[in-house]
Amino acid sequence: MPRWGGGMWGADSCTSLHGLGVLGSWFLVLGSWFLVLGVGRWGARLMGGGRLGEMRLTVMMLGLVLVVMRMGGEDLRAQEPGTFSISPKVLMESARRLKEGDESLKPALKALVSEAERGLKAKTESVMGKEERAASGDPHDYFSIGVYWWPDPKKPDGLPWIRRDGVRNPGAREDNDASRFSRVNKWVETLGLAYYFTREEKYAAKAAEFLRVWYLNEGTRMNPHMNYAQAVPGRNDGRSTGLIEAESMMGMLDGVAMIRGSEAWTLDDGESLSGWLEQFYQWLRTSDSGLEYEKAENNHGVYHDVIATHLALYLGMKEEAEARSRAGLTRRLDAQIEADGTQPLELARTLSWSYSVFNLSAFMQLARMGESVGVDWWGHRGPKGQSLRGALDLLVPYLAEEKEWKLGKQIKKMDRKEVLPLMMRALDYEEIESYRNALEQHGTDKRERWWLAR
């Protein structure tokens, strides 16, 4: 990260911009102003203004710097939203089409704005809202219970709980952080998108409010770790697999990217959030839970890489993000997808369709992030011919209701349309006639968000 020499106008100012996550042109603009300001302060003293003259000039130049910052921010947002899980190119193209009056995208925009209006009325939530605490006793510690675990009916106290794969225990989400965390992150993403497409400050302001309450305010912030995620009563205080619940943070990070430059999201806010994320990323890389999660061989391992890669990108660690992305081609894609497109570790689940789509969705997120570091996930072919295209080709025909899923158990009704946004992402990479035809037949709801952002 570029830094300029010390004092009030040097490294600290650049760090603040990095905290906002704004790279590139901002540094060039402000670097020039720091040089002018430094010369100006020296000149004020030389010409007899002394400290008072220096202070007056400093205030004047600071005003100019802030004007340039605002102008630079507007230009950067128009050119590059700074998102990583959502394609910035798709966002810019959607914005261009809407500006030109493209009627086909208006239903999706209307649905997005309607959802964002709901978000404006939603209450802010924090980790402090739960009555049940983590084993630490600290209410700031994130706490949740494994969703596929149930009290043992053969035991008077139900302990230890037993696992029923694919059968969600509604009681496991009643009074802990999992649902709240997901809601907060999804609201930030929705409000960020609404701000990006409408430029209405009210959406950015509400997103900023959600962020400050959950991540920043000392009295309500979540501690930057998930040691107590997906605990199982009678068995453990938390499990590494609970990190899957951090996946919703990716939408939050893109939401933050889209409210940069707004009046509501300040330099201090951005810097504080980056500080929190740096601590969380350090915990992910070094803690027992984080290291164990990285070793997972199924969808959990892929989602580990989604979380770690996005955090590295957001924090400006491009080389580390690229290394993770390249390693994932063999460590994840080649290892988990067969030449025929099947995902054996997901087919072994009781919700084999659902988990096949879920895992492929994570792979497609990695492909999107790979674009930012020059790693071609979509074009990759493993030693046996494994590919994302092959995995998606396997699933697309099941959009047809008459085609029965026989590759594994599926104890709940299939949501066949889960595959539609994956097809849309694929079409961003390659024009595939069968996908286009399937989309025309089954993708008839123009209100879906992925028409605008994916």
C-alpha positions in Angstrom: 0.0 0.0 0.0 1.6 3.4 -1.0 2.3 5.7 1.9 3.6 9.2 2.0 5.8 10.7 4.7 4.4 11.4 8.1 2.5 13.8 10.0 -1.1 14.9 9.6 -1.1 14.8 5.8 1.0 11.7 5.2 0.5 8.0 6.1 -2.5 8.5 8.3 -4.5 10.2 5.5 -3.6 7.5 3.0 -4.5 4.8 5.6 -7.9 6.5 6.0 -8.6 6.2 2.3 -7.4 2.6 2.3 -9.9 2.1 5.2 -12.6 3.3 2.8 -11.3 0.7 0.4 -10.7 3.3 -2.4 -7.5 2.5 -4.3 -5.8 3.9 -7.3 -6.7 7.4 -8.5 -7.4 8.6 -4.9 -3.8 8.2 -4.0 -2.6 10.0 -7.1 -5.0 12.9 -6.5 -4.2 13.2 -2.8 -0.5 12.6 -3.2 -0.4 15.7 -5.4 -2.4 17.8 -2.8 -0.1 16.6 0.0 2.9 17.9 -2.0 1.2 21.2 -2.7 0.1 21.5 0.9 3.6 20.8 2.2 5.1 23.4 -0.1 2.4 25.9 0.8 2.9 25.5 4.5 6.6 26.0 4.1 5.9 29.1 1.9 3.5 30.6 4.5 6.3 30.5 7.1 8.9 31.8 4.7 6.8 34.8 3.8 6.1 35.8 7.4 2.8 34.2 8.0 4.3 32.0 10.8 2.1 29.3 12.4 -1.1 31.4 12.0 -0.5 31.8 8.3 0.3 28.1 8.0 -2.9 27.2 9.8 -5.0 29.5 7.6 -3.5 28.0 4.5 -3.9 24.5 5.8 -7.7 25.0 6.3 -8.0 26.5 2.8 -6.1 23.7 1.2 -8.0 21.0 3.2 -11.2 22.4 1.8 -9.8 22.0 -1.7 -8.6 18.4 -0.9 -12.1 17.5 0.3 -13.6 18.9 -2.9 -11.2 16.8 -5.0 -11.9 13.8 -2.9 -15.6 14.1 -3.5 -15.1 14.6 -7.2 -12.7 11.7 -7.4 -15.1 9.5 -5.6 -18.0 10.3 -8.0 -15.8 9.6 -11.0 -14.5 6.3 -9.5 -18.0 5.1 -8.7 -19.1 5.8 -12.2 -16.3 3.8 -13.6 -15.7 1.0 -11.1 -18.0 0.1 -8.2 -15.2 -1.8 -6.4 -17.2 -5.0 -5.9 -15.7 -8.5 -6.0 -18.5 -11.1 -5.6 -20.8 -9.0 -7.8 -19.3 -8.2 -11.2 -18.5 -4.4 -11.5 -18.8 -4.7 -15.2 -22.4 -6.1 -14.9 -23.3 -3.3 -12.5 -21.9 -0.6 -14.8 -23.6 -2.1 -17.8 -26.9 -2.3 -16.0 -26.6 1.3 -14.9 -25.9 2.4 -18.4 -28.9 0.5 -19.8 -31.2 2.0 -17.2 -29.9 5.5 -17.9 -30.7 4.9 -21.6 -34.2 3.8 -20.7 -33.9 0.0 -21.2 -37.4 -1.2 -20.2 -36.3 -4.8 -19.7 -34.3 -4.0 -16.5 -37.0 -1.8 -14.9 -38.9 -4.6 -13.2 -35.7 -5.8 -11.5 -34.9 -2.2 -10.4 -38.5 -1.7 -9.1 -38.3 -4.9 -7.1 -34.8 -3.9 -5.7 -36.1 -0.5 -4.6 -39.2 -2.0 -3.1 -37.0 -4.4 -1.0 -34.7 -1.5 -0.1 -37.7 0.5 1.2 -38.4 -2.5 3.5 -34.8 -2.2 4.6 -35.3 1.4 5.5 -38.0 0.3 8.0 -36.1 -2.7 9.4 -34.7 -2.4 12.9 -31.0 -2.4 13.4 -29.7 -5.5 15.1 -26.6 -6.5 17.0 -25.0 -9.4 18.8 -26.2 -7.9 22.0 -29.8 -8.8 21.2 -29.5 -12.5 22.2 -30.4 -13.9 25.6 -28.4 -17.1 25.1 -24.7 -16.5 25.3 -21.6 -18.2 24.0 -19.5 -20.3 26.4 -17.3 -17.3 26.9 -20.2 -15.4 28.5 -19.3 -12.3 26.4 -22.4 -11.0 24.6 -20.1 -9.5 22.0 -19.1 -13.0 20.9 -21.0 -14.4 17.9 -23.0 -17.5 18.9 -25.1 -19.9 16.9 -26.3 -23.5 17.1 -25.8 -26.2 14.4 -29.0 -26.1 12.3 -29.1 -29.9 11.6 -28.7 -30.9 15.2 -31.6 -31.9 17.5 -32.2 -33.0 21.1 -31.8 -36.8 21.5 -35.4 -38.0 22.2 -33.9 -41.0 24.0 -32.2 -38.9 26.7 -34.2 -37.1 29.5 -32.2 -33.9 29.0 -31.8 -34.4 25.2 -28.0 -34.3 25.6 -25.9 -34.7 23.6 -27.8 -33.5 20.6 -27.9 -35.8 17.5 -27.4 -34.9 13.8 -30.2 -35.2 11.2 -28.6 -34.2 8.0 -30.7 -31.9 5.9 -33.5 -31.5 8.5 -33.4 -28.0 9.9 -34.1 -27.5 13.6 -36.1 -24.3 13.8 -35.2 -24.0 17.4 -31.6 -23.7 16.5 -32.2 -20.2 15.1 -34.5 -18.8 17.7 -32.2 -16.8 20.0 -28.7 -16.6 18.6 -26.8 -14.5 16.1 -27.1 -16.6 12.9 -30.3 -15.1 11.6 -29.5 -11.6 12.7 -26.1 -11.7 11.1 -27.5 -12.9 7.8 -30.2 -10.2 7.9 -27.8 -7.4 8.6 -25.4 -8.4 5.8 -28.2 -8.9 3.3 -29.8 -5.5 4.1 -26.4 -3.8 3.6 -26.1 -5.5 0.2 -29.6 -4.6 -0.8 -29.4 -1.0 0.4 -26.0 -0.6 -1.3 -27.4 -1.8 -4.6 -30.3 0.6 -4.3 -28.0 3.4 -3.6 -25.8 2.5 -6.5 -28.6 2.5 -9.0 -30.6 5.5 -7.6 -28.0 7.6 -5.8 -30.6 8.3 -3.1 -28.7 9.0 0.1 -31.4 7.4 2.3 -30.3 4.0 1.2 -26.6 4.6 2.0 -27.5 6.1 5.3 -29.5 3.0 6.4 -26.8 0.7 5.2 -24.2 2.7 7.2 -26.5 2.5 10.3 -26.6 -1.3 10.0 -22.9 -1.5 9.7 -22.1 0.8 12.6 -24.4 -1.1 15.0 -23.1 -4.6 14.1 -19.5 -4.0 13.4 -18.3 -0.6 14.7 -20.0 0.8 17.8 -18.1 -0.2 20.9 -21.3 -1.0 22.8 -22.9 -3.2 20.2 -20.1 -4.5 17.9 -19.4 -8.2 17.3 -16.0 -9.4 18.3 -14.0 -10.2 15.2 -14.1 -14.0 15.4 -16.5 -16.9 15.2 -15.2 -19.3 17.7 -18.6 -20.1 19.0 -20.5 -20.6 15.7 -22.7 -23.6 15.2 -22.2 -25.0 18.7 -23.8 -28.4 19.5 -25.3 -28.7 23.0 -23.7 -31.5 24.9 -20.9 -31.8 22.4 -18.9 -28.6 21.8 -19.0 -24.8 22.3 -18.5 -24.1 18.6 -17.3 -25.7 15.4 -15.2 -24.7 12.4 -18.1 -25.5 10.1 -19.9 -22.6 11.6 -17.8 -20.3 9.5 -20.2 -21.1 6.7 -22.3 -18.4 8.3 -19.7 -15.8 7.4 -20.6 -16.3 3.7 -23.3 -13.5 3.9 -20.4 -11.1 4.7 -19.5 -11.2 1.0 -22.7 -9.3 0.1 -22.1 -6.9 2.9 -18.6 -6.1 1.6 -20.0 -5.4 -1.9 -22.7 -3.3 -0.3 -20.0 -1.2 1.4 -18.2 -0.8 -1.9 -21.3 0.6 -3.4 -21.9 3.3 -0.7 -18.4 4.7 -0.9 -18.5 8.3 -1.7 -21.9 8.8 -0.1 -22.4 11.4 2.6 -23.4 8.7 5.1 -20.3 6.5 4.9 -17.3 8.5 6.2 -13.6 8.0 6.1 -13.6 7.0 9.7 -16.3 4.5 9.1 -14.4 2.9 6.3 -11.2 2.8 8.3 -12.9 1.3 11.3 -14.5 -1.4 9.3 -11.2 -2.2 7.6 -9.6 -2.5 11.0 -12.4 -5.0 12.1 -12.0 -7.0 8.9 -8.2 -7.1 9.3 -8.7 -8.7 12.8 -11.3 -11.1 11.5 -9.0 -12.1 8.5 -6.1 -12.6 10.9 -8.3 -14.9 13.0 -9.4 -16.8 10.0 -5.8 -17.4 8.9 -4.4 -18.4 12.3 -7.0 -19.7 14.6 -7.7 -23.4 15.1 -11.2 -23.0 13.7 -10.0 -21.1 10.7 -7.2 -23.5 9.9 -9.6 -26.5 10.3 -12.2 -24.9 8.1 -9.6 -24.4 5.4 -8.9 -28.2 5.3 -12.5 -29.0 4.6 -12.9 -31.0 1.4 -16.5 -30.3 0.5 -18.5 -27.1 0.1 -17.1 -25.8 3.4 -13.6 -25.7 1.9 -14.9 -23.8 -1.2 -16.7 -21.3 1.0 -13.6 -20.9 3.1 -11.8 -19.7 0.0 -14.7 -17.5 -1.0 -14.5 -15.7 2.4 -10.7 -15.6 2.5 -10.2 -14.4 -1.1 -12.9 -11.7 -0.8 -11.4 -10.4 2.4 -7.9 -10.3 0.9 -9.2 -8.4 -2.1 -11.2 -5.9 0.0 -8.1 -5.3 2.3 -5.9 -4.6 -0.7 -3.9 -7.9 -0.4 -4.0 -8.6 -4.1 -1.0 -10.9 -4.3 -2.4 -13.1 -1.5 -5.8 -13.1 -3.1 -4.3 -14.2 -6.4 -2.3 -17.0 -4.7 -5.4 -18.3 -3.1 -7.3 -18.1 -6.3 -4.7 -20.0 -8.3 -4.3 -22.7 -5.7 -8.1 -23.2 -5.6 -8.2 -24.4 -9.2 -6.5 -27.6 -8.3 -7.2 -27.8 -4.5 -11.0 -27.2 -4.9 -12.2 -27.4 -8.5 -10.1 -30.4 -9.7 -10.7 -32.2 -6.4 -14.4 -31.8 -6.1 -15.8 -31.8 -9.6 -15.7 -34.9 -11.8 -15.3 -34.9 -15.6 -19.0 -35.7 -15.9 -19.9 -32.6 -13.9 -20.9 -34.4 -10.7 -19.8 -33.3 -7.3 -19.5 -36.5 -5.3 -19.2 -35.0 -1.9 -22.4 -33.0 -2.4 -24.2 -36.0 -3.9 -23.6 -37.8 -0.7 -25.8 -35.4 1.2 -29.5 -35.9 1.9 -30.1 -32.7 -0.1 -27.9 -33.6 -3.0 -29.5 -31.2 -5.6 -29.5 -28.3 -3.2 -25.9 -28.8 -2.1 -24.7 -29.3 -5.7 -26.2 -25.9 -6.6 -24.9 -24.4 -3.3 -21.3 -25.6 -3.9 -21.4 -24.5 -7.6 -22.6 -21.1 -6.5 -19.5 -20.8 -4.3 -17.3 -21.8 -7.2 -18.9 -19.2 -9.4 -18.2 -16.6 -6.7 -14.5 -17.7 -6.9 -14.6 -17.3 -10.6 -16.0 -13.8 -10.2 -13.2 -12.9 -7.8 -10.6 -14.5 -10.1 -11.4 -11.9 -12.7 -9.9 -9.3 -10.3 -6.6 -11.0 -10.2 -6.3 -12.5 -13.7 -7.3 -16.1 -12.8 -9.6 -17.8 -15.3 -11.8 -20.2 -13.4 -14.5 -20.5 -16.1 -11.9 -21.5 -18.7 -10.0 -23.9 -16.5 -10.0 -27.5 -17.4 -8.6 -30.1 -14.9 -6.5 -33.1 -15.8 -9.6 -35.2 -16.3 -11.5 -32.5 -18.0 -13.1 -31.1 -14.9 -14.7 -27.7 -15.3 -17.3 -25.3 -14.0 -19.0 -25.5 -17.4 -19.3 -29.3 -17.0 -20.8 -29.0 -13.5 -23.4 -26.4 -14.7 -24.2 -28.4 -17.9 -25.2 -31.3 -15.6 -27.7 -29.2 -13.6 -29.3 -27.0 -16.3 -31.5 -29.8 -17.8 -33.2 -30.2 -14.4 -34.9 -26.9 -14.9 -37.5 -28.9 -16.7 -40.1 -30.2 -14.2 -40.5 -33.5 -15.9 -36.8 -34.4 -15.5 -36.3 -36.4 -12.3 -33.2 -36.0 -10.1 -31.8 -39.5 -9.6 -28.2 -38.7 -8.8 -28.7 -38.6 -5.0 -31.1 -38.1 -2.2 -33.2 -35.0 -2.1 -35.5 -35.1 1.0 -37.1 -31.8 0.2 -38.7 -30.3 -2.9 -36.1 -29.2 -5.4 -35.9 -25.5 -6.1 -35.0 -25.9 -9.8 -34.7 -22.2 -10.5 -31.7 -22.0 -8.1 -29.6 -22.7 -11.2 -30.8 -19.6 -13.2 -28.5 -17.0 -11.7 -25.6 -19.4 -12.2 -26.5 -19.6 -15.9 -26.6 -15.8 -16.1 -23.1 -15.7 -14.7 -22.0 -18.3 -17.2 -23.4 -16.2 -20.0 -21.2 -13.3 -18.9 -18.2 -15.5 -19.8 -19.5 -17.3 -22.8 -22.5 -17.4 -25.1 -24.1 -20.8 -24.8 -27.2 -21.4 -26.9 -28.7 -24.1 -24.6 -28.3 -21.8 -21.6 -29.9 -18.9 -23.5 -32.8 -21.1 -24.6 -33.3 -22.4 -21.0 -33.2 -18.8 -19.7 -35.9 -17.7 -22.2 -38.1 -20.6 -21.2 -37.6 -20.6 -17.4 -36.2 -17.1 -16.5 -39.5 -15.3 -17.2 -39.6 -13.3 -13.9 -37.9 -10.1 -14.8 -38.0 -8.9 -11.2 -35.1 -11.2 -10.2 -32.1 -9.2 -8.9 -29.6 -11.1 -11.0 -30.9 -9.3 -14.1 -29.2 -6.2 -12.6 -26.4 -7.6 -10.5 -24.6 -10.9 -10.4 
